[in-house]
Amino acid sequence: MPPRSNPTARQQRLGAELRKLREDAGLSTEQAAALLDTKRTVISSTEAGRHGTSPERVRRIAFVYECTDQALIGALVAMCGDRVRGWWEAYEDVLPSTFLDIAELEWHAQGLRVSTMTHMPGQFQTEAYARALFDAAIPALPPAEYEARVAHRVQRHEAIDRPDAPPYELVVHEGVLRTEVGGRAVLRDQLNHLMTAAERDNVTVQAIPFSAGAFPGSGQSILYARGQVARLDTAELDRATVVEFIHAEAQLCKYRLQLDEMQRIALPPEKTLDLIHAIASQL
């Protein structure tokens, strides 16, 4: 499988973190280039994720920038090693890059916290459920991209199902559980699929009932991916047709608090499964 021709989200994040280290050290690109015996353009390209770097180079950069956070240095070194030729790269020529970036983010996360208010999370969608969602697109998707989106959506479950899968915490609104995407039979199968997924040791599912009323974060879905160190956490938000990746600590803190509150008001996992089973049995 050939590597992606454009920088991946992981490469861009590594470059952004190296830029932060330089700025924290009070160095300009010219000063950093002189200290590292390289060209200013190499510094800029590396920080943009366009120019690859080695573990040894990252350690050298950290030394020159006087970074003493060994946990962070180790995490950055891991990000620049031989990267996984992920399954998502097969879709490079047919899907928007954000689809690939989300799959890559999920794959490398140390833990995932997800809230969804409108439809089932992509990681757990059945093929029929995913098809029903993409069937509703306006304008209609080209056939090749339609099939690729469905296949990519279903394949995202690999991040949760693999033997070394990270912890996954899902908070889903009751409205999602009751919305008949694709019809009653499709929803029933989808709910059964979700209940099966909830049996995995690494998966926790909680439902926010209608009776909970208003709560923080009720207007959007959140995917929060924990990095190897807290500084490398990422939140992914869907804003209409725009996918946004959040790295700023103040915003990350806000989304962590929102997810904490959602989990607090949601039904515990046992009662959530009872609710899902009750809804499925009515279909």
TILO-176855 format. One line per field, with one value per residue (C-alpha): residue number from 1; residue in one letter; x, y, z. Coordinates in Angstrom, 3 decimals. Example, Ala and Ser with C-alpha at 12.3 -4.5 7.8 and 13.67 -1.06 7.14 Angstrom:
num = [1,2]
residuo = [A,S]
px = [12.300,13.670]
py = [-4.500,-1.060]
pz = [7.800,7.140]
***
This chain:
num = [1,2,3,4,5,6,7,8,9,10,11,12,13,14,15,16,17,18,19,20,21,22,23,24,25,26,27,28,29,30,31,32,33,34,35,36,37,38,39,40,41,42,43,44,45,46,47,48,49,50,51,52,53,54,55,56,57,58,59,60,61,62,63,64,65,66,67,68,69,70,71,72,73,74,75,76,77,78,79,80,81,82,83,84,85,86,87,88,89,90,91,92,93,94,95,96,97,98,99,100,101,102,103,104,105,106,107,108,109,110,111,112,113,114,115,116,117,118,119,120,121,122,123,124,125,126,127,128,129,130,131,132,133,134,135,136,137,138,139,140,141,142,143,144,145,146,147,148,149,150,151,152,153,154,155,156,157,158,159,160,161,162,163,164,165,166,167,168,169,170,171,172,173,174,175,176,177,178,179,180,181,182,183,184,185,186,187,188,189,190,191,192,193,194,195,196,197,198,199,200,201,202,203,204,205,206,207,208,209,210,211,212,213,214,215,216,217,218,219,220,221,222,223,224,225,226,227,228,229,230,231,232,233,234,235,236,237,238,239,240,241,242,243,244,245,246,247,248,249,250,251,252,253,254,255,256,257,258,259,260,261,262,263,264,265,266,267,268,269,270,271,272,273,274,275,276,277,278,279,280,281,282,283]
residuo = [M,P,P,R,S,N,P,T,A,R,Q,Q,R,L,G,A,E,L,R,K,L,R,E,D,A,G,L,S,T,E,Q,A,A,A,L,L,D,T,K,R,T,V,I,S,S,T,E,A,G,R,H,G,T,S,P,E,R,V,R,R,I,A,F,V,Y,E,C,T,D,Q,A,L,I,G,A,L,V,A,M,C,G,D,R,V,R,G,W,W,E,A,Y,E,D,V,L,P,S,T,F,L,D,I,A,E,L,E,W,H,A,Q,G,L,R,V,S,T,M,T,H,M,P,G,Q,F,Q,T,E,A,Y,A,R,A,L,F,D,A,A,I,P,A,L,P,P,A,E,Y,E,A,R,V,A,H,R,V,Q,R,H,E,A,I,D,R,P,D,A,P,P,Y,E,L,V,V,H,E,G,V,L,R,T,E,V,G,G,R,A,V,L,R,D,Q,L,N,H,L,M,T,A,A,E,R,D,N,V,T,V,Q,A,I,P,F,S,A,G,A,F,P,G,S,G,Q,S,I,L,Y,A,R,G,Q,V,A,R,L,D,T,A,E,L,D,R,A,T,V,V,E,F,I,H,A,E,A,Q,L,C,K,Y,R,L,Q,L,D,E,M,Q,R,I,A,L,P,P,E,K,T,L,D,L,I,H,A,I,A,S,Q,L]
px = [0.000,1.632,1.912,-0.243,1.184,-0.008,0.999,-1.167,-2.843,-0.249,2.649,1.069,0.559,4.194,5.285,2.966,4.388,7.941,6.937,5.545,8.819,10.748,8.450,8.611,12.392,12.079,13.758,12.994,13.176,16.474,17.944,16.730,18.190,21.572,21.609,20.541,22.922,20.178,18.195,15.313,13.137,13.772,12.576,9.441,8.705,9.192,6.854,4.243,4.468,5.783,9.339,9.890,12.175,13.796,13.652,17.283,16.493,13.545,15.750,18.338,15.661,14.349,17.882,18.584,15.191,15.988,12.895,13.131,9.735,10.914,7.378,6.584,9.878,9.177,5.708,7.070,9.757,7.056,5.114,8.013,8.991,7.944,4.270,1.521,0.436,-3.154,-6.123,-7.489,-4.747,-6.491,-9.151,-6.793,-7.868,-11.625,-12.389,-11.695,-8.523,-10.519,-12.006,-8.487,-7.381,-10.250,-9.489,-5.797,-6.631,-8.810,-6.214,-3.404,-5.495,-4.676,-8.349,-11.530,-14.440,-17.351,-20.682,-23.262,-26.557,-27.826,-26.827,-24.839,-21.079,-19.179,-17.161,-20.286,-22.464,-23.700,-23.428,-27.191,-27.277,-24.332,-25.944,-29.149,-27.211,-25.292,-28.478,-29.796,-26.940,-27.858,-26.652,-26.389,-22.874,-21.138,-21.449,-17.730,-17.475,-20.741,-19.426,-16.062,-17.708,-19.805,-16.820,-14.644,-17.375,-17.851,-14.108,-13.594,-14.716,-11.221,-9.880,-12.168,-12.175,-8.444,-6.779,-4.923,-7.889,-7.968,-10.725,-13.824,-16.474,-19.650,-22.431,-25.406,-28.639,-31.893,-33.053,-30.309,-31.515,-35.071,-34.504,-35.422,-32.511,-33.127,-36.388,-37.361,-35.462,-32.223,-32.486,-33.225,-30.129,-28.117,-29.244,-28.406,-24.987,-24.430,-25.423,-22.971,-20.204,-20.993,-20.077,-16.429,-14.216,-12.868,-16.272,-18.629,-21.969,-24.198,-27.451,-28.732,-32.525,-35.005,-35.818,-32.327,-33.396,-30.750,-27.078,-23.661,-22.641,-26.143,-25.761,-22.817,-21.075,-17.569,-14.757,-12.050,-8.845,-6.284,-2.668,0.332,0.656,-2.105,-0.527,-1.168,-4.911,-7.197,-10.906,-12.694,-15.939,-18.400,-19.704,-22.210,-20.013,-16.760,-14.608,-12.518,-9.586,-8.971,-5.570,-5.665,-5.663,-8.370,-10.803,-9.779,-10.515,-13.979,-14.794,-13.488,-15.789,-18.712,-18.098,-17.759,-21.138,-22.771,-21.522,-22.745,-26.337,-26.443,-27.864,-25.281,-24.183,-26.533,-29.615,-28.466,-28.455,-31.926,-33.130,-31.552,-33.039,-36.474,-36.347,-35.129,-37.878,-40.501,-39.267]
py = [0.000,3.305,6.104,9.188,11.871,14.690,15.169,13.151,14.679,12.905,14.411,17.856,17.498,16.504,19.559,21.808,20.474,21.073,24.638,25.077,23.833,26.338,29.194,28.206,28.418,31.963,31.070,32.320,29.910,31.537,31.070,27.470,26.696,28.067,26.027,22.862,23.475,23.371,25.699,27.871,26.290,22.850,24.109,25.579,22.457,20.193,22.315,22.189,18.391,18.412,17.409,14.114,13.807,10.994,10.035,11.097,14.456,15.024,14.295,16.744,19.400,18.897,19.281,22.453,23.878,23.020,20.857,18.787,17.045,13.489,12.096,14.632,13.981,10.254,10.810,13.030,10.469,7.798,10.003,10.301,6.640,4.183,4.985,2.458,2.066,2.244,0.735,4.250,5.103,2.948,5.682,8.590,9.083,8.840,10.447,13.853,13.908,14.545,11.034,9.599,11.928,10.846,7.164,7.771,9.760,6.947,4.299,6.007,7.265,6.025,6.351,7.653,9.581,10.171,11.934,11.857,13.703,13.025,9.523,6.476,7.050,6.070,3.442,1.349,1.940,-1.095,-1.054,-0.629,2.255,3.979,3.560,5.145,8.179,8.631,8.068,11.261,13.410,16.435,16.525,12.774,11.394,10.033,6.208,5.546,7.983,6.707,3.136,4.309,6.320,3.356,0.992,3.493,4.153,0.471,-0.220,2.371,-0.284,-1.812,0.861,-0.508,-4.222,-4.943,-6.871,-3.799,-1.447,1.597,2.309,3.708,5.696,6.584,8.910,8.729,10.692,8.754,10.522,8.749,5.391,6.076,7.757,5.191,5.741,3.377,2.136,-0.019,-3.147,-1.243,0.516,-2.731,-4.354,-1.250,-1.307,-5.008,-4.270,-1.520,-3.837,-6.450,-3.839,-2.743,-6.229,-5.625,-4.990,-1.758,-0.271,1.666,2.960,5.426,6.975,10.439,10.083,12.647,13.433,14.876,18.060,20.603,19.901,21.235,20.086,19.094,20.885,18.944,15.605,15.277,12.811,13.257,11.294,10.990,11.252,9.537,12.641,15.135,17.835,15.643,15.207,16.109,16.881,16.427,18.289,18.070,21.539,21.112,20.108,21.158,18.872,20.709,19.361,21.073,21.094,24.227,23.280,25.777,24.297,20.724,21.433,22.683,19.530,17.294,19.082,18.740,15.014,14.671,16.340,14.218,11.049,12.312,12.850,9.805,6.459,3.994,1.301,-1.385,0.823,2.043,-1.524,-2.026,1.070,-0.005,-3.495,-2.053,0.206,-2.631,-4.954,-2.397,-2.293]
pz = [0.000,-1.043,1.546,1.302,-0.940,1.340,5.001,7.361,10.405,12.547,10.583,10.765,14.521,15.033,13.056,15.059,18.336,17.136,16.277,19.815,21.280,19.169,20.125,23.802,23.504,22.111,18.840,15.344,12.411,11.428,14.902,15.097,11.671,12.729,15.953,14.119,11.202,8.597,6.362,7.509,4.810,6.320,9.712,8.135,6.082,9.095,11.204,8.435,8.301,4.738,5.598,7.408,10.404,12.349,16.033,16.419,14.835,17.175,20.190,18.841,18.294,21.836,23.219,21.248,22.251,25.903,26.380,29.585,29.386,28.749,28.416,25.688,23.919,23.944,22.503,19.718,18.908,18.597,16.197,13.751,13.649,10.967,10.690,10.213,6.602,7.745,5.972,5.478,2.968,0.373,0.183,-0.522,-4.123,-3.540,-0.162,1.405,3.503,6.683,6.418,6.448,9.233,11.507,10.965,11.650,14.795,16.119,15.341,17.259,20.201,23.686,24.545,22.902,24.394,22.028,22.334,19.568,19.398,15.875,14.713,15.724,15.985,12.868,14.716,15.350,12.302,10.388,6.612,6.163,8.652,6.955,3.538,4.794,6.047,2.803,0.779,2.389,1.074,-1.070,-3.751,-4.252,-3.931,-7.046,-7.037,-6.494,-3.602,-2.120,-1.983,-0.660,2.130,3.188,3.186,5.057,7.629,8.400,8.484,11.223,13.719,13.428,15.785,18.505,17.656,17.389,20.246,21.591,21.148,23.449,25.994,24.270,26.154,24.266,25.369,23.009,23.219,23.406,20.258,18.326,19.626,18.468,15.086,12.433,10.066,7.160,8.673,11.635,10.593,9.958,13.304,15.127,13.640,14.479,18.117,18.391,16.900,19.484,22.346,21.095,20.905,24.472,25.669,24.812,27.834,26.358,25.435,27.722,26.433,28.276,27.059,27.903,28.288,27.016,30.650,31.187,29.399,28.397,29.045,27.939,24.489,23.419,20.094,18.696,18.528,19.972,19.391,22.018,21.401,24.181,23.116,24.652,26.833,27.652,25.477,22.440,23.032,20.117,19.875,16.553,15.938,13.059,12.230,9.376,6.431,8.142,10.284,12.872,14.882,18.226,19.956,22.146,25.830,26.860,24.340,25.140,28.789,27.849,25.907,28.683,31.120,28.715,28.344,32.123,32.611,29.912,31.572,34.944,33.784,31.473,32.510,33.842,31.369,32.757,32.515,29.108,27.796,29.273,27.402,24.109,24.456,25.206,22.133,19.891,21.105,20.030,16.438]
***
